[in-house]
Amino acid sequence: MESTEQRGLRTKVPLVVLLALSVGANLMLTFRLTHNGGQQLTEGRGLTGNMAPLRLMSTRGQVIDIVYRTGELQALFYFFSPECPWCETNQANFEALIAESPRKYRFYAISSAPLGELRAYAQRKQIDVPLYHILPESVSAYGFVGTPSTLLVSPTGSVLARWEGAYNPSTTLEMERMLSVHLPGLTFAPPEEARAK
């Protein structure tokens, strides 16, 4: 029989590992943003300059080219992974961004996961918008480091904002202000032990 101390240790180890991974990802992001090959940073949000056109493959079999033109809506890219626990924590925000998208911005849910995995994810989560596969070279060109990552691009291709990770309260407020949306915040699933009781 497992003692309370052993059960507590079993719960703490994964949390410590997640914390270490999170700190490592933040350090890598900080390094990347401060050593970005001479490109300027804008208020710590991301790289400035115009983004190159982007080719994506949808789970519905469409190839789309995203080209930036004056007069169109802003483009909001949500880079995620079907297996990412932080993306799961951010799921309610992801769904809120999808709901607001037709009126306020062009929304692209993108992932480097294979199309079959994205189709299964869309079916499992009942997502009724296309999910897009992005090529590794585009992931790098657009500066996506980890998941989830959100990038707002102007109609002319300038980066307006970049948010890394699940949306903490200050990120939520900033996004709500910039996008004129309401986001529900983060959802945390209770540990297995609490659900069993």
N, C-alpha and C positions, 0 to 999 in steps of 0.2 A: 504494500500500500504506500502511496506517495504522501510524504509529509507536507505540511503547509509551507515549510521553508523550501522544499524542492519544487513545489508548484509555483511559488513566488519567483524562484530563480528561473524556472522555465518561461515565465511570463516576461521577466526583465531582460533576459538575454536578447530576444528578438527586438525589443524596444531599443536597447543599447546599439545593436547592429544598425537599425533604421536611423537612429540619431547620427551614428558615425557616417553612414552613407549620405545623409542629408548635409552634414557639415562638409564632407568631401565635395559634394556637388556644388555647394555654395562657394567653397574656396576655388574650385575650378572655374565657375562662372565669373567670380571676381577677377581672377587672373586673366580670363579671356577678355573681359570688358576693359580691363586696364592695359592689356598688351594686345591690342587688336590690329596690329599691322599698320599703325599710323592713321587709321580712320578716327574721326572725331566721335566723342560721345555726346549725347544730348541729355542733360539733366540726369545722368545715370540710368537712363531708360533703355538705351540701345544704340545702335549705330545709325549715323545720319547718312544722307545720300539716297540716290534712287535705287530701288530694288530692280533686279533683272526680271524679265518675264519668266513665268513659271509654268511648267507642263506637269499636269497631274492626271492620274488614271483613277476613275471612280469605281466604286464597287458595283455600279450598274453597267460597267463596260465602256463608259464614255472617256475619251481623252479630251481634256480641256486645257487651253492655254490661257493663263491669267496675264493680261496685258493691262498696264495702267494708263488711263486716259482721263483728261479733265472732264468733269461733268458726271462721272460715275460716283457711286457710293464708295466710301472707304472699304478696304478689305480687312477682315479680321480673320487671322489664321490661328487655329487652336491645334497645336501639335501634341499628340497624346499617344499612349500605347495601351492596347487592350489589357495588358497584364500589369499595368502600373498601379500600385496601391494608392498613390497620391492622386492619380486620375480618378480612381473610384471615390476617394474622399471629396473630390471636386465635381462629381457627377451632376449634382443639382445645379451648380453654376453653369456647367456645360449645356445642360438642357435649357436653362433660362436664356443663354446666349443664342441657342438655336431658335427659340420661340420669338426672340426680338429681331432676328436677322432680316426678314424680308423688307422691313421698313427702314432700318437704320444703317445697315452695312451689309456687304457681301460676306457671307460666312463660309469658311472652308475648314472642315474638320479633317486634319491631315495626320498621317501616321506612316512610319517606315515599315510597319508590319505588312506581311503578305496579304494580297487581296482576299484570299479565302478566310484568313483569320479576321479581317475587317468585316467581311460579310457575316460570319458567325457572331461577332461582337454586336453588329447592328441588329441582328435577329434577337439575340439574347437580351439586349437592352431596349428593344423596340424603338430603335432610332429610325425615323422615317425620312431622313435627309441623306444625300449621298455622303459617304465617307471616301476620302481620297488617299491613294498611295503616293508618297513623295519619294523621289530617288535620293540616294545618299548624298550625291553631289549638291542637290538642292537644299538638303538639310543643312549642310555646311555653309552654302552660299547665303542662306537666310539666317544663319547664326543660331539655329536651334541646338541647345546643349543637352537638356534633359526634358523629362515630361512630368507634368504638363507645362507647356510654354505657350504664351499667347502673344501675338504680334499684330499691331494695328498699323496699317499702311494707308497713306493718303491716296486719293484718286490719281495723283501724278507719280506715285511710287516712292514717296518719302516715308521713312519710318517715323511714326508719331509716338508710339509707345511700345514697350516690351515688358511683359510680366513673366517671371519665371516661378514655377512651382504652383502648388495649390494656393488658392486665394485667401490670404490672411485678411483680417478686418481692414487694415489700411489699404491693401490692394483692392479689396471689394469696393471700398468707398471711392477710390480713385477711378476705377473702371466705371462705376455707376455714374460718376460725374462726367467722364469723358465720352461715354457711349449713350448717356441718357437712358439707362436701363435700371431695373431692380434685380439684384442678385441675392439668392437666399442664403449664401454663406456656405461653410463647409459642413459636411455630414460625416459623422464618425460612427462606425459600426461598433457595438459593444463587443468586448472580448468573448471568445467562445465560452469561457467559464461562467460569465454573467448570464448568457443566453440559456445555459443548461439549468440554471437554478430556478 
